[in-house]
Amino acid sequence: MNKDYEGAIREANQALKEHPGDPLALTNRGFAYLELGDYKHAVEDHDAVLLVAPDNPGALGNACFSRAVANIELDRAKTYCDAAVGRRADLATLDSRGFLNLRRADYAAALADYDAALSYSRVASPLYGRGIAKIRLGRIDEGKADLAAALKRQPDVAGNYSRRGIEP
């Protein structure tokens, strides 16, 4: 399904005209920028949310994830992810940190994060990430089984990872 990310940015811009600094509009626009590959603006928007909600686990996780996808400032991203998980270890924060750990080539940490994320829900993204981590750790058959299960749940999950530079 194609999404109208430019339209989402226009809507967020309008909301921000009416309510400058609105965290929800900044978050939505940041994710739209991320999907369009405009990493600079995605990181800026997610950082702007941190200015108004510096202890919010979602804001911290988003600041981490946008950097992980952009493959920039990975140490800073880890600080944000660790803070997010420390405040609220849930599916989203653990999945973001798992992705960051794949990017950092810390496959054992990625595996632990994805295992923890999957304790909340067996959704495709952490299952696919766990498969990649297992393959990179030499657990090929287990990894392939996770990849297949993830693809069965969400056929486009491989494309999501691939667009972000992570391949099995």
C-alpha positions as CSV (number, residue, x, y, z in Angstrom):
1,M,0.0,0.0,0.0
2,N,1.4,3.4,-1.0
3,K,1.0,6.1,1.6
4,D,0.9,9.8,0.9
5,Y,3.9,10.9,2.9
6,E,3.9,14.4,1.2
7,G,0.3,14.8,2.2
8,A,1.1,13.8,5.8
9,I,3.9,16.4,5.8
10,R,1.4,19.1,4.5
11,E,-1.1,18.1,7.2
12,A,1.6,18.3,9.9
13,N,2.8,21.6,8.7
14,Q,-0.8,23.0,8.9
15,A,-1.2,21.6,12.4
16,L,2.2,23.2,13.4
17,K,1.0,26.6,12.0
18,E,-2.0,26.4,14.3
19,H,-0.2,24.8,17.2
20,P,3.6,25.5,17.0
21,G,5.7,22.7,18.6
22,D,2.8,20.2,18.7
23,P,4.6,16.9,19.6
24,L,2.1,14.7,17.7
25,A,2.4,16.8,14.5
26,L,6.2,16.8,14.8
27,T,6.3,13.1,15.4
28,N,4.0,12.4,12.4
29,R,6.0,14.7,10.2
30,G,9.2,13.1,11.4
31,F,8.0,9.6,10.4
32,A,6.8,10.9,7.0
33,Y,10.3,12.4,6.4
34,L,11.9,9.1,7.5
35,E,9.8,7.1,5.0
36,L,10.8,9.6,2.2
37,G,14.5,9.2,3.1
38,D,14.8,12.8,4.4
39,Y,16.7,11.8,7.4
40,K,18.0,15.2,8.3
41,H,14.4,16.5,8.8
42,A,13.2,13.3,10.4
43,V,16.0,13.6,13.1
44,E,15.3,17.3,13.5
45,D,11.5,16.7,14.1
46,H,12.1,13.8,16.6
47,D,14.7,15.9,18.4
48,A,12.2,18.8,18.6
49,V,9.7,16.5,20.4
50,L,12.5,15.7,22.9
51,L,12.7,19.4,23.8
52,V,9.1,19.3,25.1
53,A,9.0,15.7,26.3
54,P,12.6,14.8,27.2
55,D,11.6,11.8,29.4
56,N,8.9,10.4,27.2
57,P,9.8,6.9,26.2
58,G,8.1,7.2,22.8
59,A,10.0,10.4,22.0
60,L,13.3,8.9,23.1
61,G,12.6,5.8,21.0
62,N,11.7,7.8,18.0
63,A,14.9,9.9,18.3
64,C,16.8,6.6,18.5
65,F,15.1,5.0,15.6
66,S,15.4,7.9,13.2
67,R,19.2,8.0,13.8
68,A,19.4,4.2,13.4
69,V,17.6,4.3,10.1
70,A,19.7,7.2,9.0
71,N,22.8,5.3,10.2
72,I,24.1,8.4,12.0
73,E,25.1,9.3,15.6
74,L,24.7,5.6,16.6
75,D,26.2,6.2,20.1
76,R,23.7,9.0,20.7
77,A,20.9,6.8,19.4
78,K,21.9,4.1,21.8
79,T,21.7,6.6,24.7
80,Y,18.2,7.5,23.6
81,C,17.1,3.8,23.1
82,D,18.5,2.8,26.5
83,A,16.7,5.6,28.2
84,A,13.4,4.7,26.4
85,V,13.7,1.0,27.3
86,G,14.6,2.0,30.9
87,R,11.4,4.1,31.2
88,R,9.1,1.7,29.3
89,A,10.3,-1.6,27.9
90,D,7.5,-2.3,25.4
91,L,7.2,-3.6,21.9
92,A,8.1,-0.3,20.2
93,T,11.1,0.7,22.3
94,L,12.6,-2.8,22.2
95,D,12.0,-3.1,18.5
96,S,13.7,0.2,17.9
97,R,16.7,-0.8,20.0
98,G,16.9,-4.1,18.3
99,F,17.1,-2.4,14.9
100,L,19.8,0.0,16.3
101,N,21.7,-3.0,17.6
102,L,21.5,-4.7,14.1
103,R,22.9,-1.5,12.6
104,R,25.7,-1.4,15.2
105,A,26.5,-5.1,14.4
106,D,25.8,-6.0,18.1
107,Y,23.8,-9.1,17.1
108,A,23.6,-10.7,20.6
109,A,22.1,-7.5,21.9
110,A,19.7,-7.3,18.9
111,L,18.6,-10.9,19.6
112,A,17.9,-10.1,23.2
113,D,15.9,-7.0,22.4
114,Y,13.9,-8.8,19.7
115,D,13.2,-11.7,22.0
116,A,11.9,-9.3,24.6
117,A,9.8,-7.4,22.1
118,L,8.3,-10.7,20.9
119,S,7.2,-11.4,24.5
120,Y,4.6,-8.6,24.0
121,S,3.4,-9.5,20.5
122,R,4.5,-11.8,17.7
123,V,4.4,-9.1,15.0
124,A,6.5,-9.2,11.9
125,S,9.1,-6.5,12.5
126,P,10.8,-7.9,15.6
127,L,10.4,-11.5,14.3
128,Y,12.2,-10.5,11.0
129,G,14.9,-8.6,12.9
130,R,15.4,-11.6,15.2
131,G,15.8,-13.8,12.2
132,I,18.6,-11.5,10.8
133,A,20.3,-11.5,14.2
134,K,20.2,-15.3,14.4
135,I,21.6,-15.6,10.9
136,R,24.4,-13.2,11.7
137,L,25.1,-15.2,14.9
138,G,25.4,-18.4,12.8
139,R,22.0,-19.8,13.8
140,I,21.1,-20.1,10.2
141,D,18.1,-22.5,10.3
142,E,16.5,-20.7,13.2
143,G,17.0,-17.4,11.5
144,K,15.5,-18.6,8.3
145,A,12.5,-19.9,10.2
146,D,11.9,-16.5,11.8
147,L,12.2,-14.7,8.5
148,A,9.7,-17.1,6.9
149,A,7.3,-16.6,9.8
150,A,7.6,-12.8,9.7
151,L,7.0,-12.8,5.9
152,K,3.9,-14.9,6.4
153,R,2.6,-12.3,8.9
154,Q,3.6,-9.3,6.8
155,P,4.8,-9.9,3.3
156,D,6.4,-6.4,2.9
157,V,8.5,-6.6,6.1
158,A,11.6,-7.6,4.1
159,G,11.2,-4.5,2.0
160,N,11.0,-2.3,5.1
161,Y,14.3,-3.6,6.4
162,S,15.9,-3.6,3.0
163,R,14.9,0.1,2.4
164,R,16.6,0.9,5.6
165,G,19.8,-0.9,4.6
166,I,19.4,-4.1,6.6
167,E,19.5,-7.5,4.8
168,P,19.5,-11.0,6.1
